[in-house]
Amino acid sequence: MIADLKLTPPVDLPLGVYRHYKGAEYEVLRLARHSETEEWLVVYRQCYGDGSWWVRPLLMFTEQVLVEGEPVARFEYMGAKPERGVD
């Protein structure tokens, strides 16, 4: 049986909270694929303000960027989403 490699994302990305290299936190909710290109996308929401939802290509989400000439992760995994207490 030949496996369809497109069904598996090229990067293992845990769901949970990530900190952007500029300091803001975001919650990764799931992975999705672009309907035309089949590119893997990260679906995430900001953990501040209005909680807006965003998508970004998976490879861009996991890449390193240069900050003052040094490579750093664009998003750093902070951990699983904390469980909400009973209201």
PyMOL Python script that loads the backbone (N, CA, C, O; Angstrom):
from pymol import cmd

cmd.read_pdbstr("""\
ATOM      1  N   MET A   1       0.848  -1.183   0.000  1.00  0.00           N
ATOM      2  CA  MET A   1       0.000   0.000   0.000  1.00  0.00           C
ATOM      3  C   MET A   1       0.892   1.244   0.000  1.00  0.00           C
ATOM      4  O   MET A   1       1.838   1.336   0.782  1.00  0.00           O
ATOM      5  N   ILE A   2       0.592   2.175  -0.859  1.00  0.00           N
ATOM      6  CA  ILE A   2       1.362   3.414  -0.948  1.00  0.00           C
ATOM      7  C   ILE A   2       0.678   4.474  -0.092  1.00  0.00           C
ATOM      8  O   ILE A   2      -0.503   4.770  -0.274  1.00  0.00           O
ATOM      9  N   ALA A   3       1.431   5.035   0.836  1.00  0.00           N
ATOM     10  CA  ALA A   3       0.875   6.068   1.728  1.00  0.00           C
ATOM     11  C   ALA A   3       0.828   7.400   0.999  1.00  0.00           C
ATOM     12  O   ALA A   3       1.749   7.751   0.262  1.00  0.00           O
ATOM     13  N   ASP A   4      -0.247   8.130   1.211  1.00  0.00           N
ATOM     14  CA  ASP A   4      -0.360   9.485   0.667  1.00  0.00           C
ATOM     15  C   ASP A   4       0.305  10.427   1.654  1.00  0.00           C
ATOM     16  O   ASP A   4      -0.266  10.743   2.699  1.00  0.00           O
ATOM     17  N   LEU A   5       1.508  10.877   1.328  1.00  0.00           N
ATOM     18  CA  LEU A   5       2.270  11.716   2.247  1.00  0.00           C
ATOM     19  C   LEU A   5       1.590  13.050   2.511  1.00  0.00           C
ATOM     20  O   LEU A   5       1.869  13.688   3.526  1.00  0.00           O
ATOM     21  N   LYS A   6       0.702  13.488   1.619  1.00  0.00           N
ATOM     22  CA  LYS A   6       0.013  14.757   1.824  1.00  0.00           C
ATOM     23  C   LYS A   6      -0.966  14.689   2.995  1.00  0.00           C
ATOM     24  O   LYS A   6      -1.382  15.725   3.513  1.00  0.00           O
ATOM     25  N   LEU A   7      -1.335  13.481   3.413  1.00  0.00           N
ATOM     26  CA  LEU A   7      -2.253  13.346   4.538  1.00  0.00           C
ATOM     27  C   LEU A   7      -1.556  13.576   5.870  1.00  0.00           C
ATOM     28  O   LEU A   7      -2.214  13.762   6.893  1.00  0.00           O
ATOM     29  N   THR A   8      -0.243  13.564   5.862  1.00  0.00           N
ATOM     30  CA  THR A   8       0.531  13.755   7.081  1.00  0.00           C
ATOM     31  C   THR A   8       1.261  15.090   7.011  1.00  0.00           C
ATOM     32  O   THR A   8       2.001  15.337   6.058  1.00  0.00           O
ATOM     33  N   PRO A   9       1.065  15.960   8.011  1.00  0.00           N
ATOM     34  CA  PRO A   9       1.791  17.236   8.003  1.00  0.00           C
ATOM     35  C   PRO A   9       3.297  17.004   8.033  1.00  0.00           C
ATOM     36  O   PRO A   9       3.755  16.031   8.633  1.00  0.00           O
ATOM     37  N   PRO A  10       4.074  17.876   7.400  1.00  0.00           N
ATOM     38  CA  PRO A  10       5.526  17.708   7.367  1.00  0.00           C
ATOM     39  C   PRO A  10       6.207  17.991   8.703  1.00  0.00           C
ATOM     40  O   PRO A  10       7.380  17.663   8.885  1.00  0.00           O
ATOM     41  N   VAL A  11       5.477  18.598   9.636  1.00  0.00           N
ATOM     42  CA  VAL A  11       6.022  18.966  10.945  1.00  0.00           C
ATOM     43  C   VAL A  11       5.012  18.547  12.003  1.00  0.00           C
ATOM     44  O   VAL A  11       3.814  18.779  11.843  1.00  0.00           O
ATOM     45  N   ASP A  12       5.489  17.926  13.091  1.00  0.00           N
ATOM     46  CA  ASP A  12       4.614  17.568  14.209  1.00  0.00           C
ATOM     47  C   ASP A  12       4.455  18.803  15.087  1.00  0.00           C
ATOM     48  O   ASP A  12       5.414  19.250  15.715  1.00  0.00           O
ATOM     49  N   LEU A  13       3.256  19.347  15.131  1.00  0.00           N
ATOM     50  CA  LEU A  13       3.003  20.573  15.889  1.00  0.00           C
ATOM     51  C   LEU A  13       1.977  20.289  16.981  1.00  0.00           C
ATOM     52  O   LEU A  13       0.806  20.070  16.670  1.00  0.00           O
ATOM     53  N   PRO A  14       2.383  20.286  18.254  1.00  0.00           N
ATOM     54  CA  PRO A  14       1.417  20.051  19.329  1.00  0.00           C
ATOM     55  C   PRO A  14       0.418  21.201  19.434  1.00  0.00           C
ATOM     56  O   PRO A  14       0.771  22.363  19.231  1.00  0.00           O
ATOM     57  N   LEU A  15      -0.825  20.865  19.751  1.00  0.00           N
ATOM     58  CA  LEU A  15      -1.819  21.902  20.021  1.00  0.00           C
ATOM     59  C   LEU A  15      -1.513  22.502  21.381  1.00  0.00           C
ATOM     60  O   LEU A  15      -0.945  21.836  22.246  1.00  0.00           O
ATOM     61  N   GLY A  16      -1.890  23.763  21.570  1.00  0.00           N
ATOM     62  CA  GLY A  16      -1.649  24.419  22.847  1.00  0.00           C
ATOM     63  C   GLY A  16      -1.268  25.866  22.662  1.00  0.00           C
ATOM     64  O   GLY A  16      -1.546  26.470  21.626  1.00  0.00           O
ATOM     65  N   VAL A  17      -0.631  26.417  23.675  1.00  0.00           N
ATOM     66  CA  VAL A  17      -0.296  27.840  23.704  1.00  0.00           C
ATOM     67  C   VAL A  17       1.140  28.052  23.227  1.00  0.00           C
ATOM     68  O   VAL A  17       2.059  27.332  23.618  1.00  0.00           O
ATOM     69  N   TYR A  18       1.304  29.055  22.377  1.00  0.00           N
ATOM     70  CA  TYR A  18       2.610  29.425  21.832  1.00  0.00           C
ATOM     71  C   TYR A  18       2.855  30.903  22.087  1.00  0.00           C
ATOM     72  O   TYR A  18       1.922  31.706  22.085  1.00  0.00           O
ATOM     73  N   ARG A  19       4.109  31.255  22.304  1.00  0.00           N
ATOM     74  CA  ARG A  19       4.488  32.665  22.439  1.00  0.00           C
ATOM     75  C   ARG A  19       5.211  33.085  21.167  1.00  0.00           C
ATOM     76  O   ARG A  19       6.189  32.462  20.753  1.00  0.00           O
ATOM     77  N   HIS A  20       4.708  34.154  20.555  1.00  0.00           N
ATOM     78  CA  HIS A  20       5.339  34.733  19.369  1.00  0.00           C
ATOM     79  C   HIS A  20       6.630  35.405  19.801  1.00  0.00           C
ATOM     80  O   HIS A  20       6.734  35.864  20.938  1.00  0.00           O
ATOM     81  N   TYR A  21       7.607  35.470  18.924  1.00  0.00           N
ATOM     82  CA  TYR A  21       8.903  36.046  19.301  1.00  0.00           C
ATOM     83  C   TYR A  21       8.800  37.507  19.716  1.00  0.00           C
ATOM     84  O   TYR A  21       9.719  38.030  20.346  1.00  0.00           O
ATOM     85  N   LYS A  22       7.691  38.183  19.374  1.00  0.00           N
ATOM     86  CA  LYS A  22       7.491  39.569  19.818  1.00  0.00           C
ATOM     87  C   LYS A  22       6.775  39.640  21.166  1.00  0.00           C
ATOM     88  O   LYS A  22       6.576  40.731  21.699  1.00  0.00           O
ATOM     89  N   GLY A  23       6.376  38.463  21.739  1.00  0.00           N
ATOM     90  CA  GLY A  23       5.853  38.427  23.097  1.00  0.00           C
ATOM     91  C   GLY A  23       4.401  38.043  23.282  1.00  0.00           C
ATOM     92  O   GLY A  23       4.028  37.616  24.375  1.00  0.00           O
ATOM     93  N   ALA A  24       3.564  38.173  22.266  1.00  0.00           N
ATOM     94  CA  ALA A  24       2.138  37.853  22.415  1.00  0.00           C
ATOM     95  C   ALA A  24       1.933  36.338  22.436  1.00  0.00           C
ATOM     96  O   ALA A  24       2.726  35.586  21.869  1.00  0.00           O
ATOM     97  N   GLU A  25       0.855  35.900  23.098  1.00  0.00           N
ATOM     98  CA  GLU A  25       0.550  34.475  23.169  1.00  0.00           C
ATOM     99  C   GLU A  25      -0.648  34.138  22.298  1.00  0.00           C
ATOM    100  O   GLU A  25      -1.585  34.923  22.151  1.00  0.00           O
ATOM    101  N   TYR A  26      -0.584  32.937  21.723  1.00  0.00           N
ATOM    102  CA  TYR A  26      -1.615  32.448  20.816  1.00  0.00           C
ATOM    103  C   TYR A  26      -1.904  30.992  21.138  1.00  0.00           C
ATOM    104  O   TYR A  26      -1.024  30.266  21.602  1.00  0.00           O
ATOM    105  N   GLU A  27      -3.134  30.566  20.894  1.00  0.00           N
ATOM    106  CA  GLU A  27      -3.502  29.172  21.094  1.00  0.00           C
ATOM    107  C   GLU A  27      -3.669  28.500  19.734  1.00  0.00           C
ATOM    108  O   GLU A  27      -4.504  28.912  18.928  1.00  0.00           O
ATOM    109  N   VAL A  28      -2.880  27.475  19.487  1.00  0.00           N
ATOM    110  CA  VAL A  28      -3.018  26.687  18.263  1.00  0.00           C
ATOM    111  C   VAL A  28      -4.178  25.721  18.465  1.00  0.00           C
ATOM    112  O   VAL A  28      -4.177  24.920  19.399  1.00  0.00           O
ATOM    113  N   LEU A  29      -5.168  25.805  17.575  1.00  0.00           N
ATOM    114  CA  LEU A  29      -6.389  25.021  17.706  1.00  0.00           C
ATOM    115  C   LEU A  29      -6.392  23.762  16.847  1.00  0.00           C
ATOM    116  O   LEU A  29      -6.927  22.729  17.249  1.00  0.00           O
ATOM    117  N   ARG A  30      -5.790  23.854  15.660  1.00  0.00           N
ATOM    118  CA  ARG A  30      -5.753  22.698  14.765  1.00  0.00           C
ATOM    119  C   ARG A  30      -4.923  23.010  13.543  1.00  0.00           C
ATOM    120  O   ARG A  30      -4.494  24.144  13.330  1.00  0.00           O
ATOM    121  N   LEU A  31      -4.703  21.980  12.745  1.00  0.00           N
ATOM    122  CA  LEU A  31      -4.078  22.142  11.439  1.00  0.00           C
ATOM    123  C   LEU A  31      -5.155  21.953  10.384  1.00  0.00           C
ATOM    124  O   LEU A  31      -6.127  21.226  10.591  1.00  0.00           O
ATOM    125  N   ALA A  32      -4.970  22.612   9.259  1.00  0.00           N
ATOM    126  CA  ALA A  32      -5.906  22.510   8.143  1.00  0.00           C
ATOM    127  C   ALA A  32      -5.097  22.547   6.859  1.00  0.00           C
ATOM    128  O   ALA A  32      -3.894  22.805   6.879  1.00  0.00           O
ATOM    129  N   ARG A  33      -5.768  22.287   5.736  1.00  0.00           N
ATOM    130  CA  ARG A  33      -5.081  22.370   4.453  1.00  0.00           C
ATOM    131  C   ARG A  33      -5.796  23.353   3.541  1.00  0.00           C
ATOM    132  O   ARG A  33      -7.022  23.461   3.554  1.00  0.00           O
ATOM    133  N   HIS A  34      -5.017  24.055   2.761  1.00  0.00           N
ATOM    134  CA  HIS A  34      -5.543  24.999   1.776  1.00  0.00           C
ATOM    135  C   HIS A  34      -6.313  24.204   0.720  1.00  0.00           C
ATOM    136  O   HIS A  34      -5.834  23.173   0.248  1.00  0.00           O
ATOM    137  N   SER A  35      -7.498  24.677   0.352  1.00  0.00           N
ATOM    138  CA  SER A  35      -8.359  23.925  -0.561  1.00  0.00           C
ATOM    139  C   SER A  35      -7.799  23.804  -1.974  1.00  0.00           C
ATOM    140  O   SER A  35      -8.128  22.852  -2.681  1.00  0.00           O
ATOM    141  N   GLU A  36      -6.979  24.728  -2.391  1.00  0.00           N
ATOM    142  CA  GLU A  36      -6.448  24.703  -3.756  1.00  0.00           C
ATOM    143  C   GLU A  36      -5.035  24.127  -3.830  1.00  0.00           C
ATOM    144  O   GLU A  36      -4.732  23.329  -4.717  1.00  0.00           O
ATOM    145  N   THR A  37      -4.181  24.529  -2.904  1.00  0.00           N
ATOM    146  CA  THR A  37      -2.771  24.121  -2.967  1.00  0.00           C
ATOM    147  C   THR A  37      -2.453  22.921  -2.081  1.00  0.00           C
ATOM    148  O   THR A  37      -1.402  22.300  -2.238  1.00  0.00           O
ATOM    149  N   GLU A  38      -3.348  22.587  -1.155  1.00  0.00           N
ATOM    150  CA  GLU A  38      -3.164  21.535  -0.152  1.00  0.00           C
ATOM    151  C   GLU A  38      -2.023  21.838   0.815  1.00  0.00           C
ATOM    152  O   GLU A  38      -1.548  20.947   1.519  1.00  0.00           O
ATOM    153  N   GLU A  39      -1.584  23.097   0.846  1.00  0.00           N
ATOM    154  CA  GLU A  39      -0.553  23.501   1.803  1.00  0.00           C
ATOM    155  C   GLU A  39      -1.119  23.383   3.214  1.00  0.00           C
ATOM    156  O   GLU A  39      -2.276  23.727   3.456  1.00  0.00           O
ATOM    157  N   TRP A  40      -0.295  22.890   4.151  1.00  0.00           N
ATOM    158  CA  TRP A  40      -0.720  22.779   5.543  1.00  0.00           C
ATOM    159  C   TRP A  40      -0.722  24.160   6.188  1.00  0.00           C
ATOM    160  O   TRP A  40       0.208  24.944   6.002  1.00  0.00           O
ATOM    161  N   LEU A  41      -1.775  24.449   6.949  1.00  0.00           N
ATOM    162  CA  LEU A  41      -1.953  25.731   7.629  1.00  0.00           C
ATOM    163  C   LEU A  41      -2.179  25.492   9.112  1.00  0.00           C
ATOM    164  O   LEU A  41      -2.728  24.463   9.507  1.00  0.00           O
ATOM    165  N   VAL A  42      -1.757  26.441   9.927  1.00  0.00           N
ATOM    166  CA  VAL A  42      -2.007  26.417  11.367  1.00  0.00           C
ATOM    167  C   VAL A  42      -3.179  27.352  11.636  1.00  0.00           C
ATOM    168  O   VAL A  42      -3.174  28.505  11.207  1.00  0.00           O
ATOM    169  N   VAL A  43      -4.184  26.848  12.349  1.00  0.00           N
ATOM    170  CA  VAL A  43      -5.332  27.659  12.756  1.00  0.00           C
ATOM    171  C   VAL A  43      -5.111  28.013  14.218  1.00  0.00           C
ATOM    172  O   VAL A  43      -4.992  27.130  15.068  1.00  0.00           O
ATOM    173  N   TYR A  44      -5.057  29.307  14.507  1.00  0.00           N
ATOM    174  CA  TYR A  44      -4.765  29.729  15.875  1.00  0.00           C
ATOM    175  C   TYR A  44      -5.520  31.006  16.206  1.00  0.00           C
ATOM    176  O   TYR A  44      -6.000  31.712  15.319  1.00  0.00           O
ATOM    177  N   ARG A  45      -5.617  31.289  17.505  1.00  0.00           N
ATOM    178  CA  ARG A  45      -6.304  32.510  17.938  1.00  0.00           C
ATOM    179  C   ARG A  45      -5.431  33.232  18.942  1.00  0.00           C
ATOM    180  O   ARG A  45      -4.653  32.624  19.677  1.00  0.00           O
ATOM    181  N   GLN A  46      -5.581  34.539  18.954  1.00  0.00           N
ATOM    182  CA  GLN A  46      -4.803  35.317  19.919  1.00  0.00           C
ATOM    183  C   GLN A  46      -5.410  35.164  21.304  1.00  0.00           C
ATOM    184  O   GLN A  46      -6.630  35.090  21.449  1.00  0.00           O
ATOM    185  N   CYS A  47      -4.557  35.116  22.321  1.00  0.00           N
ATOM    186  CA  CYS A  47      -4.984  34.945  23.717  1.00  0.00           C
ATOM    187  C   CYS A  47      -5.112  36.295  24.408  1.00  0.00           C
ATOM    188  O   CYS A  47      -4.898  36.397  25.616  1.00  0.00           O
ATOM    189  N   TYR A  48      -5.453  37.309  23.666  1.00  0.00           N
ATOM    190  CA  TYR A  48      -5.608  38.659  24.211  1.00  0.00           C
ATOM    191  C   TYR A  48      -6.599  39.402  23.323  1.00  0.00           C
ATOM    192  O   TYR A  48      -6.994  38.909  22.267  1.00  0.00           O
ATOM    193  N   GLY A  49      -6.987  40.570  23.757  1.00  0.00           N
ATOM    194  CA  GLY A  49      -7.886  41.395  22.942  1.00  0.00           C
ATOM    195  C   GLY A  49      -9.177  40.678  22.600  1.00  0.00           C
ATOM    196  O   GLY A  49      -9.830  40.100  23.469  1.00  0.00           O
ATOM    197  N   ASP A  50      -9.540  40.721  21.319  1.00  0.00           N
ATOM    198  CA  ASP A  50     -10.815  40.133  20.901  1.00  0.00           C
ATOM    199  C   ASP A  50     -10.719  38.647  20.566  1.00  0.00           C
ATOM    200  O   ASP A  50     -11.701  38.053  20.122  1.00  0.00           O
ATOM    201  N   GLY A  51      -9.550  38.040  20.773  1.00  0.00           N
ATOM    202  CA  GLY A  51      -9.399  36.607  20.510  1.00  0.00           C
ATOM    203  C   GLY A  51      -9.506  36.248  19.038  1.00  0.00           C
ATOM    204  O   GLY A  51      -9.952  35.153  18.695  1.00  0.00           O
ATOM    205  N   SER A  52      -9.099  37.163  18.167  1.00  0.00           N
ATOM    206  CA  SER A  52      -9.199  36.940  16.722  1.00  0.00           C
ATOM    207  C   SER A  52      -8.548  35.628  16.301  1.00  0.00           C
ATOM    208  O   SER A  52      -7.560  35.187  16.888  1.00  0.00           O
ATOM    209  N   TRP A  53      -9.130  35.011  15.262  1.00  0.00           N
ATOM    210  CA  TRP A  53      -8.599  33.777  14.692  1.00  0.00           C
ATOM    211  C   TRP A  53      -7.713  34.121  13.508  1.00  0.00           C
ATOM    212  O   TRP A  53      -7.970  35.077  12.776  1.00  0.00           O
ATOM    213  N   TRP A  54      -6.654  33.317  13.330  1.00  0.00           N
ATOM    214  CA  TRP A  54      -5.695  33.537  12.257  1.00  0.00           C
ATOM    215  C   TRP A  54      -5.313  32.202  11.643  1.00  0.00           C
ATOM    216  O   TRP A  54      -5.500  31.151  12.256  1.00  0.00           O
ATOM    217  N   VAL A  55      -4.779  32.247  10.432  1.00  0.00           N
ATOM    218  CA  VAL A  55      -4.153  31.074   9.817  1.00  0.00           C
ATOM    219  C   VAL A  55      -2.802  31.508   9.269  1.00  0.00           C
ATOM    220  O   VAL A  55      -2.624  32.644   8.831  1.00  0.00           O
ATOM    221  N   ARG A  56      -1.865  30.586   9.302  1.00  0.00           N
ATOM    222  CA  ARG A  56      -0.517  30.859   8.789  1.00  0.00           C
ATOM    223  C   ARG A  56       0.011  29.530   8.245  1.00  0.00           C
ATOM    224  O   ARG A  56      -0.264  28.480   8.826  1.00  0.00           O
ATOM    225  N   PRO A  57       0.754  29.556   7.154  1.00  0.00           N
ATOM    226  CA  PRO A  57       1.347  28.313   6.663  1.00  0.00           C
ATOM    227  C   PRO A  57       2.177  27.629   7.760  1.00  0.00           C
ATOM    228  O   PRO A  57       2.925  28.283   8.487  1.00  0.00           O
ATOM    229  N   LEU A  58       2.029  26.313   7.861  1.00  0.00           N
ATOM    230  CA  LEU A  58       2.717  25.543   8.898  1.00  0.00           C
ATOM    231  C   LEU A  58       4.225  25.748   8.856  1.00  0.00           C
ATOM    232  O   LEU A  58       4.855  25.945   9.895  1.00  0.00           O
ATOM    233  N   LEU A  59       4.802  25.704   7.672  1.00  0.00           N
ATOM    234  CA  LEU A  59       6.256  25.859   7.594  1.00  0.00           C
ATOM    235  C   LEU A  59       6.698  27.252   8.025  1.00  0.00           C
ATOM    236  O   LEU A  59       7.792  27.406   8.567  1.00  0.00           O
ATOM    237  N   MET A  60       5.875  28.264   7.797  1.00  0.00           N
ATOM    238  CA  MET A  60       6.200  29.617   8.258  1.00  0.00           C
ATOM    239  C   MET A  60       6.029  29.708   9.779  1.00  0.00           C
ATOM    240  O   MET A  60       6.829  30.353  10.456  1.00  0.00           O
ATOM    241  N   PHE A  61       4.987  29.062  10.313  1.00  0.00           N
ATOM    242  CA  PHE A  61       4.725  29.079  11.754  1.00  0.00           C
ATOM    243  C   PHE A  61       5.902  28.487  12.522  1.00  0.00           C
ATOM    244  O   PHE A  61       6.254  28.972  13.597  1.00  0.00           O
ATOM    245  N   THR A  62       6.512  27.435  11.969  1.00  0.00           N
ATOM    246  CA  THR A  62       7.571  26.717  12.689  1.00  0.00           C
ATOM    247  C   THR A  62       8.981  27.176  12.328  1.00  0.00           C
ATOM    248  O   THR A  62       9.956  26.637  12.851  1.00  0.00           O
ATOM    249  N   GLU A  63       9.103  28.160  11.445  1.00  0.00           N
ATOM    250  CA  GLU A  63      10.440  28.583  11.035  1.00  0.00           C
ATOM    251  C   GLU A  63      11.103  29.479  12.074  1.00  0.00           C
ATOM    252  O   GLU A  63      10.466  29.966  13.008  1.00  0.00           O
ATOM    253  N   GLN A  64      12.386  29.676  11.883  1.00  0.00           N
ATOM    254  CA  GLN A  64      13.132  30.616  12.713  1.00  0.00           C
ATOM    255  C   GLN A  64      13.227  31.952  11.989  1.00  0.00           C
ATOM    256  O   GLN A  64      13.254  32.017  10.760  1.00  0.00           O
ATOM    257  N   VAL A  65      13.276  33.011  12.785  1.00  0.00           N
ATOM    258  CA  VAL A  65      13.442  34.363  12.258  1.00  0.00           C
ATOM    259  C   VAL A  65      14.681  34.966  12.910  1.00  0.00           C
ATOM    260  O   VAL A  65      15.112  34.519  13.973  1.00  0.00           O
ATOM    261  N   LEU A  66      15.243  35.968  12.275  1.00  0.00           N
ATOM    262  CA  LEU A  66      16.412  36.636  12.843  1.00  0.00           C
ATOM    263  C   LEU A  66      15.974  37.811  13.704  1.00  0.00           C
ATOM    264  O   LEU A  66      15.229  38.684  13.257  1.00  0.00           O
ATOM    265  N   VAL A  67      16.445  37.820  14.940  1.00  0.00           N
ATOM    266  CA  VAL A  67      16.200  38.928  15.866  1.00  0.00           C
ATOM    267  C   VAL A  67      17.570  39.413  16.314  1.00  0.00           C
ATOM    268  O   VAL A  67      18.315  38.687  16.972  1.00  0.00           O
ATOM    269  N   GLU A  68      17.887  40.633  15.953  1.00  0.00           N
ATOM    270  CA  GLU A  68      19.206  41.206  16.236  1.00  0.00           C
ATOM    271  C   GLU A  68      20.320  40.278  15.750  1.00  0.00           C
ATOM    272  O   GLU A  68      21.336  40.090  16.419  1.00  0.00           O
ATOM    273  N   GLY A  69      20.096  39.702  14.563  1.00  0.00           N
ATOM    274  CA  GLY A  69      21.099  38.847  13.946  1.00  0.00           C
ATOM    275  C   GLY A  69      21.146  37.417  14.445  1.00  0.00           C
ATOM    276  O   GLY A  69      21.944  36.621  13.950  1.00  0.00           O
ATOM    277  N   GLU A  70      20.306  37.071  15.417  1.00  0.00           N
ATOM    278  CA  GLU A  70      20.295  35.723  15.986  1.00  0.00           C
ATOM    279  C   GLU A  70      19.014  34.992  15.590  1.00  0.00           C
ATOM    280  O   GLU A  70      17.937  35.586  15.616  1.00  0.00           O
ATOM    281  N   PRO A  71      19.114  33.706  15.223  1.00  0.00           N
ATOM    282  CA  PRO A  71      17.911  32.947  14.890  1.00  0.00           C
ATOM    283  C   PRO A  71      17.123  32.566  16.150  1.00  0.00           C
ATOM    284  O   PRO A  71      17.684  32.060  17.121  1.00  0.00           O
ATOM    285  N   VAL A  72      15.823  32.818  16.109  1.00  0.00           N
ATOM    286  CA  VAL A  72      14.916  32.425  17.196  1.00  0.00           C
ATOM    287  C   VAL A  72      13.660  31.838  16.560  1.00  0.00           C
ATOM    288  O   VAL A  72      13.330  32.145  15.414  1.00  0.00           O
ATOM    289  N   ALA A  73      12.969  30.997  17.309  1.00  0.00           N
ATOM    290  CA  ALA A  73      11.719  30.426  16.814  1.00  0.00           C
ATOM    291  C   ALA A  73      10.683  31.534  16.670  1.00  0.00           C
ATOM    292  O   ALA A  73      10.542  32.385  17.549  1.00  0.00           O
ATOM    293  N   ARG A  74       9.957  31.514  15.549  1.00  0.00           N
ATOM    294  CA  ARG A  74       8.876  32.497  15.374  1.00  0.00           C
ATOM    295  C   ARG A  74       7.838  32.314  16.483  1.00  0.00           C
ATOM    296  O   ARG A  74       7.368  33.292  17.064  1.00  0.00           O
ATOM    297  N   PHE A  75       7.483  31.057  16.775  1.00  0.00           N
ATOM    298  CA  PHE A  75       6.551  30.729  17.851  1.00  0.00           C
ATOM    299  C   PHE A  75       7.193  29.668  18.728  1.00  0.00           C
ATOM    300  O   PHE A  75       7.719  28.675  18.225  1.00  0.00           O
ATOM    301  N   GLU A  76       7.152  29.876  20.047  1.00  0.00           N
ATOM    302  CA  GLU A  76       7.709  28.918  21.008  1.00  0.00           C
ATOM    303  C   GLU A  76       6.567  28.261  21.769  1.00  0.00           C
ATOM    304  O   GLU A  76       5.693  28.943  22.303  1.00  0.00           O
ATOM    305  N   TYR A  77       6.580  26.930  21.815  1.00  0.00           N
ATOM    306  CA  TYR A  77       5.540  26.180  22.515  1.00  0.00           C
ATOM    307  C   TYR A  77       5.641  26.430  24.013  1.00  0.00           C
ATOM    308  O   TYR A  77       6.713  26.286  24.602  1.00  0.00           O
ATOM    309  N   MET A  78       4.516  26.808  24.632  1.00  0.00           N
ATOM    310  CA  MET A  78       4.487  27.102  26.064  1.00  0.00           C
ATOM    311  C   MET A  78       3.805  25.997  26.863  1.00  0.00           C
ATOM    312  O   MET A  78       4.010  25.888  28.071  1.00  0.00           O
ATOM    313  N   GLY A  79       3.004  25.186  26.202  1.00  0.00           N
ATOM    314  CA  GLY A  79       2.312  24.104  26.888  1.00  0.00           C
ATOM    315  C   GLY A  79       0.881  23.962  26.417  1.00  0.00           C
ATOM    316  O   GLY A  79       0.365  24.774  25.649  1.00  0.00           O
ATOM    317  N   ALA A  80       0.258  22.899  26.905  1.00  0.00           N
ATOM    318  CA  ALA A  80      -1.134  22.637  26.557  1.00  0.00           C
ATOM    319  C   ALA A  80      -2.020  23.738  27.115  1.00  0.00           C
ATOM    320  O   ALA A  80      -1.676  24.406  28.090  1.00  0.00           O
ATOM    321  N   LYS A  81      -3.156  23.908  26.481  1.00  0.00           N
ATOM    322  CA  LYS A  81      -4.115  24.907  26.954  1.00  0.00           C
ATOM    323  C   LYS A  81      -4.533  24.547  28.373  1.00  0.00           C
ATOM    324  O   LYS A  81      -4.931  23.411  28.632  1.00  0.00           O
ATOM    325  N   PRO A  82      -4.447  25.506  29.298  1.00  0.00           N
ATOM    326  CA  PRO A  82      -4.876  25.205  30.668  1.00  0.00           C
ATOM    327  C   PRO A  82      -6.373  24.912  30.715  1.00  0.00           C
ATOM    328  O   PRO A  82      -7.169  25.547  30.024  1.00  0.00           O
ATOM    329  N   GLU A  83      -6.729  23.951  31.533  1.00  0.00           N
ATOM    330  CA  GLU A  83      -8.146  23.620  31.705  1.00  0.00           C
ATOM    331  C   GLU A  83      -8.844  24.737  32.461  1.00  0.00           C
ATOM    332  O   GLU A  83      -8.309  25.276  33.431  1.00  0.00           O
ATOM    333  N   ARG A  84     -10.032  25.076  32.012  1.00  0.00           N
ATOM    334  CA  ARG A  84     -10.818  26.089  32.721  1.00  0.00           C
ATOM    335  C   ARG A  84     -11.467  25.460  33.940  1.00  0.00           C
ATOM    336  O   ARG A  84     -11.914  24.314  33.905  1.00  0.00           O
ATOM    337  N   GLY A  85     -11.508  26.218  35.000  1.00  0.00           N
ATOM    338  CA  GLY A  85     -12.186  25.753  36.198  1.00  0.00           C
ATOM    339  C   GLY A  85     -13.692  25.854  36.025  1.00  0.00           C
ATOM    340  O   GLY A  85     -14.176  26.488  35.087  1.00  0.00           O
ATOM    341  N   VAL A  86     -14.414  25.242  36.911  1.00  0.00           N
ATOM    342  CA  VAL A  86     -15.875  25.312  36.862  1.00  0.00           C
ATOM    343  C   VAL A  86     -16.299  26.692  37.310  1.00  0.00           C
ATOM    344  O   VAL A  86     -15.886  27.164  38.370  1.00  0.00           O
ATOM    345  N   ASP A  87     -17.131  27.345  36.496  1.00  0.00           N
ATOM    346  CA  ASP A  87     -17.610  28.693  36.846  1.00  0.00           C
ATOM    347  C   ASP A  87     -18.694  28.639  37.889  1.00  0.00           C
ATOM    348  O   ASP A  87     -19.209  29.679  38.299  1.00  0.00           O
TER     349      ASP A  87
END
""", "prot")
cmd.dss("prot")
cmd.show_as("cartoon", "prot")
cmd.util.cbc("prot")
cmd.orient("prot")
